Amino acid sequence: MTLRPVLVNIKALDDSAVGRFWAEALGWRVTSAEPGATAAQPVGFDWQDPVGVCVDVIAVPEPKTTTKNRVHLDLATTSAAHQAELVARLQALGATPADVGQGDVPWTVLADPEGNEFCVLEPREIYRDIGPIGRVVVDCADPRAMAGFWDEAMDWALLEVTDDHVVWRSAKGVGPYLEFRRTGVKTVPDRVHLDLVPDPGDDKEAEVARLRALGATDLDVGQGDVPWTCLADPEGHEFCVLARS
């Protein structure tokens, strides 16, 4: 029984505009299964057989607060020129510089048109052939505790665990890395979260029961009667388990 991250879910006032931004930022296409939901996906991507992580933008009535999101994307580049070109292109699409206390660093911190922070990394060999997203970063208080939960929760390969961070990547060796990084405790509801999907043949309800046994708790965010299940990990990070059908 296994689960895999398949979507980075972003809440937005205007899902269409934010979804278009991310599709153009990543060089992907826009899809919309229903009003209030806009996805950015690579051409030919089948989310039910995920080999990477896509972006799903969901409309909500509340604007983002000034508090930094606890989940963000780090975009990969292949050279200093590529980094500069990508930053310029993203700003032309509506991104703005963001100050999250990063100081003098070689990467560039930006925010999408609704203020969701992300980074454009300087070229790093580890991300050279990875695609547009180098890693998904999750702020946490205790990386080792999160390693214990999430390594049991999903089937990605655990690559590194320290007191400061924990890193996974798909066991297939494709798509972005997932990093939980020591930052601080949660203070506001999550604006950005991960969506997981069971492997083919695995039962969603059995997977949800397994997650509860690992320490996940049920979460009511006003979702009503929906085919997915909203949960929180032991540190309160919100996530959803999607049905494959």
C-alpha positions in Angstrom: 0.0 0.0 0.0 1.5 3.3 -1.1 0.8 6.9 -1.8 2.5 9.4 -4.1 2.5 13.2 -4.1 0.7 14.3 -7.3 -0.4 17.9 -6.9 0.7 21.1 -5.2 -2.6 22.6 -4.4 -2.7 26.5 -4.2 -5.7 28.5 -3.0 -6.4 31.7 -4.9 -9.1 34.4 -5.3 -8.8 34.0 -9.0 -7.9 30.4 -9.8 -7.9 31.0 -13.6 -5.4 33.9 -13.4 -3.1 32.1 -11.0 -3.4 28.8 -12.8 -2.5 30.6 -16.1 0.5 32.2 -14.4 1.9 28.8 -13.2 1.2 27.1 -16.5 3.2 29.8 -18.4 5.9 30.0 -15.7 6.5 26.2 -16.0 6.0 25.9 -19.7 2.9 23.7 -19.2 -0.7 23.7 -20.3 -3.8 24.9 -18.5 -6.6 22.5 -17.8 -9.9 23.1 -16.0 -12.1 20.2 -14.9 -14.7 22.3 -13.2 -15.4 26.0 -12.3 -13.2 27.2 -9.5 -10.4 24.7 -10.3 -7.5 25.3 -12.7 -4.5 23.0 -13.2 -1.1 23.5 -14.7 0.2 20.2 -16.2 2.8 19.1 -18.7 1.4 18.1 -22.1 0.5 14.4 -22.1 0.6 14.2 -18.3 -1.7 11.6 -16.7 -2.2 12.5 -13.0 -3.5 9.0 -12.3 0.0 7.6 -13.1 2.1 10.3 -11.6 5.8 10.6 -12.4 6.1 14.2 -11.1 4.1 16.8 -9.4 1.7 19.3 -11.0 0.0 22.4 -9.8 -3.7 22.7 -9.0 -5.2 26.1 -8.2 -8.5 26.2 -6.3 -10.7 29.3 -5.9 -11.4 30.5 -2.3 -13.0 33.7 -1.0 -10.2 34.6 1.4 -7.1 36.5 0.2 -3.6 35.4 1.2 -2.4 36.9 4.5 1.0 38.5 4.8 2.3 35.4 6.5 4.7 33.4 4.4 3.3 30.2 3.0 4.6 27.0 4.6 4.8 25.2 1.2 6.5 26.7 -1.9 8.1 25.7 -5.1 11.8 26.1 -6.0 12.3 26.4 -9.8 15.4 25.0 -11.4 17.8 26.7 -13.8 20.7 25.5 -15.9 22.9 28.6 -16.0 23.3 32.1 -14.6 21.9 33.4 -17.9 18.9 31.0 -17.6 18.2 32.2 -14.1 18.3 35.8 -15.1 16.1 35.2 -18.2 13.6 33.1 -16.1 13.3 35.8 -13.4 12.7 38.5 -16.1 10.1 36.3 -17.8 8.3 35.6 -14.6 8.2 39.2 -13.6 6.7 40.0 -17.1 4.0 37.4 -16.3 3.1 39.2 -13.1 5.5 37.9 -10.4 6.9 40.4 -7.9 10.1 40.4 -5.8 9.4 39.0 -2.3 11.4 39.5 1.0 11.0 36.5 3.4 14.2 37.4 5.3 16.4 35.6 2.9 19.2 38.2 2.9 22.0 38.0 0.4 21.5 34.6 -1.3 22.2 33.3 -4.9 18.6 32.5 -5.5 15.8 34.9 -6.3 12.6 35.0 -4.2 9.4 36.0 -6.0 5.7 35.9 -5.4 3.0 34.9 -7.9 0.2 37.5 -8.8 -1.6 36.7 -5.5 1.5 36.8 -3.3 2.3 33.1 -3.1 6.1 32.9 -2.6 8.5 30.8 -4.7 12.2 30.7 -5.5 14.2 30.7 -8.7 17.3 28.8 -7.8 20.8 29.4 -9.1 22.1 26.6 -11.3 22.8 23.4 -9.3 24.0 20.2 -10.8 21.5 18.1 -8.9 18.6 19.8 -10.7 20.1 20.0 -14.2 17.8 17.6 -15.9 14.9 17.6 -13.5 12.4 19.8 -15.3 11.1 23.2 -14.3 10.4 22.4 -10.6 13.6 21.5 -8.7 11.9 20.9 -5.4 8.8 21.3 -3.3 9.7 22.8 0.1 7.7 22.5 3.2 8.4 24.5 6.4 8.3 22.4 9.6 9.3 22.5 13.2 10.9 19.0 13.5 12.3 17.5 10.3 13.1 14.2 12.0 9.6 13.8 13.3 8.2 14.6 9.8 10.6 12.1 8.3 9.1 9.4 10.5 5.5 10.2 9.4 6.0 11.0 5.8 8.4 8.2 5.0 5.7 5.7 6.1 3.0 7.7 4.4 4.4 7.7 0.9 6.5 5.5 -1.4 9.1 8.1 -2.4 12.7 7.3 -1.6 14.1 8.9 1.6 17.5 10.5 0.6 18.7 12.5 3.6 17.7 13.2 7.2 19.3 15.8 9.4 18.1 18.0 12.3 17.6 20.8 9.7 15.9 19.1 6.8 14.7 15.8 5.3 14.6 15.1 1.5 12.7 12.6 -0.7 12.4 12.0 -4.4 10.2 9.6 -6.4 11.7 6.1 -6.4 11.5 6.3 -10.2 14.2 9.0 -10.1 12.0 11.5 -11.9 10.3 14.8 -11.0 11.1 17.2 -8.2 12.6 16.6 -4.8 10.4 17.1 -1.7 12.1 18.8 1.3 10.8 19.4 4.8 12.9 22.2 6.2 13.2 23.4 9.8 11.6 26.8 10.0 9.1 27.2 12.8 5.7 26.2 14.0 2.5 26.7 12.0 0.6 29.9 12.8 -2.1 30.2 10.0 -4.1 27.7 7.9 -2.1 26.4 4.9 -2.6 28.3 1.7 -0.6 25.7 -0.2 -0.7 21.9 0.4 0.2 18.5 -1.1 -2.4 16.2 -2.7 -1.5 12.4 -2.7 -2.9 9.6 -4.8 -2.9 5.8 -4.1 -1.0 3.6 -6.5 -3.1 1.6 -9.0 -4.9 -1.2 -7.2 -4.6 0.3 -3.8 -7.8 1.3 -1.9 -8.1 4.9 -0.9 -10.0 4.3 2.3 -7.5 1.7 3.4 -4.7 4.2 2.7 -6.6 6.9 4.7 -7.0 4.4 7.6 -3.3 3.7 7.4 -2.4 7.4 7.6 -4.7 7.8 10.7 -2.8 5.0 12.4 0.4 6.8 11.6 -0.8 9.9 13.4 -2.8 11.9 10.7 -6.0 13.5 11.9 -9.2 14.3 10.0 -9.6 17.9 8.8 -12.7 19.9 8.1 -12.1 22.8 5.8 -15.7 23.0 4.7 -15.1 20.5 1.9 -18.5 18.8 2.4 -19.2 15.6 0.6 -16.2 15.1 -1.8 -14.4 12.1 -3.2 -11.1 13.1 -1.5 -10.2 13.1 2.2 -8.7 16.1 4.0 -6.1 15.3 6.7 -3.4 16.9 8.7 0.0 15.3 9.6 1.2 15.3 13.2 2.5 18.8 12.9 -0.7 20.2 11.4 0.4 20.3 7.7 -2.8 20.0 5.7 -2.9 17.4 2.8 -5.5 15.5 0.8 -5.8 11.9 -0.4 -7.4 11.8 -3.8 -9.5 9.0 -5.3 -8.1 7.6 -8.5 -11.4 7.3 -10.3 
